[in-house]
Amino acid sequence: MTRRHTLDSVRHSNDAVDFIADLAAFLRDELTNRGYLIETSATNGQVIDQFVRLRHRWVVAKPRTAHLAANLKVPLEVRVGFDALIAAVENGDNLLPYQSTSMLKPGFDDGMLNDWGIQHFHAGLGLHPTTPGFNARFGPIVYAVVTDNDAYVVTIDQHQRWTLRSLLETIHVNWPRLIAHCRVEGQLSHHLTEVEHKQPRSANINSALSMLDGTNYMSPGGGATTNGMSVMARLDAIALTSAIRDKERAWRNEQGATAPARLACSWHEGKLRHQIQSISS
């Protein structure tokens, strides 16, 4: 049975009002209703963090223009699946079936996405044998940068090539404007190899990478915090909780101690819309 958390009761003391707790309760219900396991011991902050982590990886279903790298080669074994993926991108279909099954883990951190802003998609045909809602996994995977209106297919390569330098090199050559904001001037004292880049990333250390022409980039995906969380998701959580706290303070100042309050939130295609309503008695 679907649960929906709302707060709509008369408050007799401002001290009893906690919009952050209400937001966390709502998000816990929303994630639980979608099949995600949220530990009962998770704090309000942890629930909010899990939500923004998931939202950071979620690809909202909407039509996008697909762009293919100039040197892209599509292996025959995934040609049909790849064409289906591109059609789904351009039609605005739900891309979750093509994504990693780690999407079922709201607290999971995608190191490649956090570091380079690159997602990966599976172009297998048929259904996943053990995980409902996902496509089959086999053969090479599709590496792509997904923005609000576009999807840039970087390459099709084997699984777990998460630190392959040519991924970033391809973006630099084909669509440099996508990563121009994180260009680093000067020369690096050491040029990390693919193997070496795995070490700082696994330790949640953001590091720069040099292209063949000497151009340097620092974490086009925004980077990771020391606990592995996306910096972008962390900023999102800060902005969300700050906005809710501002609403709570405004409610306290304007409505007084006895006014009822309601926190109403809804999530549509991975995007949270929040509205705090103060209802006079």
N, C-alpha and C positions, 0 to 999 in steps of 0.2 A: 504494500500500500504506500502510495506516495505521501511523504510528509512535507509540510511546508511550514516554516517557522516565521511567525510574525509576532510583533509585540504590539498589543492594542489594549492596554489596560490603564486604569487611572493610577498615576503615581502620586504618592503622598509626600515624597521627599525627593529632592534632586539627587541625593546620594544613591537612590535606588536605580537611577537611570545609568545604563552603560551601553552606548550604541555600538562600541567595539565588540562587546560580548554578544549583542544581538546580531551583528554582522557575521561573526564567526559561527554562531548557531545556524544562521541561514545558509552560509556556505557549506557547513558540515552536512546539512540536510540535502542541499543541492548535489554535492559530490556523492553522498551515499545513495541518493535516488538514481544516480547515473552509474552505479555499480562500483564506485571507488571505495576502498577500505580505508577509513580514517580511524586511527587509534582513539579509543575513548579517553586516554590519558593526554591526548594532544592539547596544548594550550591554545588560547585564542590566536596568539601570534603564529603558532605553528600551523593552524588550520588556514589562516590567511596566506601564509607563505606557500603552502601546498597548492592553494588555488592559483596564485599568480604564477607559480612554476608551471603548472599545467597549462594555463592560458598562454604562457610564453611559447609553448611548443605547439599549441593548437593552431591549425590552419582553418580559419573561418571559411565556410562554404560560400563562395561568390565567384562569378566569372572573372578570369584573369587571362591576360595575354601571355602566351608561352613564347619564350625566346630560346633558341638553341645555339650553343657555342659553335663557332665556325668550324672547329675541328672535331665536332661530335661524331662518334661512330656508335651505331646501335647494333649490338650483337644479335644475330638471327634468333637465338634462343629466347630473347626477351622482346623481340620486335612487336608482337601482337600485344603483349602486356604494356609495353611502353606507349604504343599508340592509344591504348585504352586510358592510360594515365593522363596523357596530353589532352585527350578528349574530355576527361573529367575536370581537368584544370580549366579548360576553356568554357565548359558548360556550367561551371560553378557547382559541381557535385561535391559531396562530402569526401574529403581525401583521407579520412581516418583509416579506411581499410588498407590503404597503401603505406601507412606510417608504421613505425616500430610498435611492437606490442608493449614496449615500455611506457606507452601512452596510458596504460592501465595503472601505472604507478604515479600518483600525483606528486610525490616528492622526488621523482627522478630528475637528475640534472644531465642534460645532453652537452657534453664537453665540446663537441665540434660546433654545435649551434651557438653556444655561449661564446666560444672563441672566435670563430670565423663567420658566424651567421649563416651556415650552410646546413640544410636539412637533408635527410635521405628518405627515399621511397622505394618500396618493393614492387616490382613489376610482374610478379608471378600471376599465373592464371588459376582460377578456381578459388576455393575457400581454404582457409587455414585449417589444418587437420585437428588442432586441439583448442584453438582460441577463436570463438565466435566473433564475427564482426570484422575480421581481418582477412586479407587475401593470402594466398599461398606464398611461401618464401622459397625461392630457389634462384640460382644464377646471380649475375651481377645486379647491383642496385643503382638507383638514379640519385645523383647528388645535385641539389638545386638550392638556389636562393629564392625564397618566396616573400614578396612584399604585398602591400595591400591590393595592388592592381595588376601585378605581373609575377611571372614565375620564370626564373632564369636557369635553364638546365646546363649545368657545368660539365658533367661527364657521366658516363656509365662505367662503373668499375666494380671490383670485388668488394665484398663486405668488410667493414672495419678498417678501411683505409682513411681513418679519421684525421691523420696528420700529413696526408699526401700533399707535398708542396705544390704540385701541379694544379690542385684544386683552386688555390688562391691565385696562382699564376694565370689560370684560364680566366678568372674573373678580371684580373688586372689587364689582360690583353683585350678581352671582349667588351667588358662593361666597367671601365675604371671608375666611372662616376659613382658606382655602388659602394665603393670602399674609399673614395677620395677623402672622406671625413676623418679617416684614421691613418692617414699617411704620416710617416715620421721622417723628418728631415735629418740629414747627416748620414754617417756611416756606422754600421754596427761593428763592434769589436770582434764579434764571433757570429758566424752564420750557422744556425741550427740545422741539422739534418732531420729527415723525417723521424728517425728513431729518437734523436735527442729532443725533438719537440714534444714527444710523448711524456717525457719526464716532468717538465714544468706544468704541463696541462693536467696530468694526473695528480699533481700536488696543488692544483688550483692557483698556479702562478701564471700571470699573464705575461707573454713574451712576444717580442717583435720578430718578424720574418722578412727576409730580404728576397726580392724578385731577381730574375736573371739580369735585368737592366739596372740593378742597383737600387730600385725603389723599395722602400721599407714600409711595412704596415704593422699596426699594433691592434690586435683583437677587433676586427671589423664587426664582430657580433656583440661588442660591448664588454666582453670579458666576464670573468667569474670572481665572486667574492671568496674569502678564505675558506668558507664552508662548502664551496662548489656551486652555490646558487648563482644564477645569471644576475649580473649587475643590473640589467634592464628590468628583470623581474623584481629585484630588490627595490629599485627606485619606484616601480609600480606599486609595491606593497606600501612603501612610505607615503606615496601620494594618496593612495586609497585611504589609509588609516588617518592621515592628516585631514583629508576632506571630511571624513566621518566625525573626527574630533571637533572640527570647526562647526559642523552642523549641531553637534551636541552642545557646544558652548553657546551657540546662538539660541538653541532651544531653552537652555537654562536661563539665559539673560532675558529672553523675550516672553516666555510662557509662564515662568514662575514655578513654584514647587508643586502645585496641585494639578497642573495641566497634564492630560494624558499625552503620550507620545507613541508614535509607531514608526518603526524602521521597515520600509518595504524595499526589497531588492529583487531583481530578476536577472537571469543569465540567458542571453539569446545568442546561439552560435558562438559560444566561447567568450562573449563580451558581457561584462558586468555593467548593469545600469543600476545606480543606487539613488534612492530618493528618501529623504527624511521628512516626514510630515508631522507637524504639531497640530493637534486638534483641540480646539478650545472646548471646554466642558459646557 
